[in-house]
Amino acid sequence: MTSTVNIPFDNSFSQLPEQFYTRQDPVPVAAPKLIKVNEGLATLMGIDPAPLKSEDGVQMLAGNSVPNGASPLAMVYAGHQFGGWSPRLGDGRAILLGETIGTDGVRRDIHIKGSGRTPYSRGGDGRAWLGPVLREYVISEAMAALDIPTTRALAAVETGNKVLREEGPLPGAIITRVAQSHIRVGTFQYHYSQGNKDNLRILANYVIDRHYPEAKQAQNPYRALIEMVMDRQARLIAKWMQVGFIHGVMNTDNMSIAGETIDFGPCAFMDTYHPGTVFSSIDHAGRYAWAKQPGMAHWNLSQFAQSLLPILHEDAQVAVGIGQETIDEFQDIFSNYYFEGFGKKLGLIPLQHGVTLQHGDPDFIGDSLKLLSDNEVDFTLFFRHLTGYARSNLGQDQGAEDQSDQDHKEKLQNLFKEPEALTTWLQQWQARQDQEEASTEKRLETMRTSNPIFIPRNHQVEAIIQAAVTGDYAPFEQLHKVLSDPYTAQPANARY
């Protein structure tokens, strides 16, 4: 069935050879019902949001009809899952409808998830239940508001079908998500493992054209591709860590070549700070704990570099040397992003990116985080109240927006098991502030825009899911609204 909803498709991935995907329409559902359309994102993509909310639009978002110009397909890829190699994964419950070029000139995929079985479902039903759909909608949009590269949520619908899980029958749902592309490290691994050098080169050239055109000017474009993907991933992981985000399942098939957060499964934002925090019930060994995310990104990127070896250089030994030398740069690149970001959270401003803060600042940042761990301090609230303390301590009026929350030092002390440890630390922090070259105004503004007040806390996300299962979407709408403005004090929403 063809949908009359007008989407300005401009498809390119579907023009690649069919070894990269299987053409397939979504599998229809019983009685779709709209949950939400992201009107701002639709408009950015050049899509009129009104038709998406119509009956015809809901049928399309549910996979019951296919819009004109779409080229629906399921992508194939491989991946290391918790370190174990899976030679053939792919979109087991998702369909790429096509691509649009937005009003901002950015090309984006339109991908519906929970749309039924594909050749890559591996025994699964290809469906999603309401909980993970709402979780991905809320958290992906919260990430976007936090200025963290991420896939986005365009729409969510109920399907009218029940989905069988361990808990029993659950309400089915589909999310329409948007990304700069859905190509993963695992996509390259698949074609490398197939031994098809031509397809590997086709894929690499496609990614360069779509995401990294400047790599074409390099002496070795494929080495430049590794460097650019690595830079984006280093920046992304540093940004995750600076807001306490734990992805939970950093498998190679969940690492986007475009450098966006993708595949929100058992992810969460830390409450109490501890570097070993995990949020995946199956991550018994803590492989993807908060503090291990940089190491896992490094490992995943090494798999990406290995996949490119056949086209890095004709001489296999030389190719290995190029790949290893390139990947060895990751730690320094990541450290620059990490310490720059945490420095900003503490009001320490580097002169320019890539220039470390003052001598000893990395140690001070590490000691600060250890202080939080030792005292079991709430990660977000610590930096939120430190920002308020800095505003009052450095002699600036906090303004009407924060009049109800003046005494941040007391609030900071209340977070600590040993308040005297905070007092000693604040003296050290103040001494370091006194050496800062940046203006007071710049430091305060940087802290304000680096330390969110609102994050999607796990218990709040669970609460909106439980309400939605009963048919009440008001908590979902309210939480989504609060998280859309995470850096602004909202006294009426203090419970969040």
C-alpha angles and dihedrals in degrees: 000000000000122000122223092212107120114231117169097230120190103176125193110153090062088060090067119096115285092250084083097061149353118249110234140147121231116267111252122245133214110248116354120202127186119246100174145334119209097227096183093052092045091053091048088054092052094253123131103235095206096073090048088063093049123097089259090050093051090050089054094047088051093052095248091119136023121225121235112269094025120130103197117203144150114235121227123221141145131219154172108261112196086338096308118117118240109186096197125030120135136150100331095171106012140078128204105221095186143274138287132196108226131219086263091058093250119136113225137182122233107214127176115207124200091032100136142271123331132178086272098055094103094206096321124126094238091232137114129213124227097261100063091041093056091042091054092045094051099040097042091050091045089053090052090052088050088056093245115142107253148146110266136221116243098174146339129209137180113236102208089233128107119236119212115227135154089277090056131253112352133182112271124229142172128216123204106211132187129213138165081246139328095230111130140187084259090060089063091042091056095056092041090053089049089058091230106144093177093056090045090055092045090052094046092049090048092052091047092050093046103038112009110029091156088068088073089072093058124100088239108026093189093054088049088052091056091048093050095046089047092051092051092047093048090052092046096051091047090053091050092053094047091063095038095252120162115193093199099203111049095170117155090251088058096055114096119219087214091061097246130134106257140177105028104207124142092352128141146161116253119251104185109032118245123144092221095057115137130181104191116096090209095050092092094157095048092242092155100037119147095262094043095058095093091051091049091049088052091050092048091049090051087058089051091051091048090053090056095050095101091060100032092078138345090236106073094209092051089048091055090051092051093048094047094046090051096047091047088068092066099089095054092046092048093046091055092053093042098050093038090054097045090044089057090050087057095043095256109135123199116219090236139345114285092028110108119229120256120314109282095022094112089054090048091051091049092048090049092055091046088054089055092048095047091051096040091235125180104254100214097040092051094058092038092055093040087058090052091046090051091052093053096036094050091052104257124132110241094222134227094295091069104031092118092056107049105134102069094154090062090046090050091051091051089060093060130081087206108036091183089065088059091050091055091046093049089055090054091046091050092049089053091047089055089061095049116120097199118091121263090245092054093047093050094046091047091052091047093053094042099050114061121208094204129045129163098264113203097239090051092051090049090050094055090049092052090049092048092052087062091048097260111128097165093097090050091052092047096048091046090052093049093048092050089074103036100160099052123086110245106186092184089058099046090127087072 
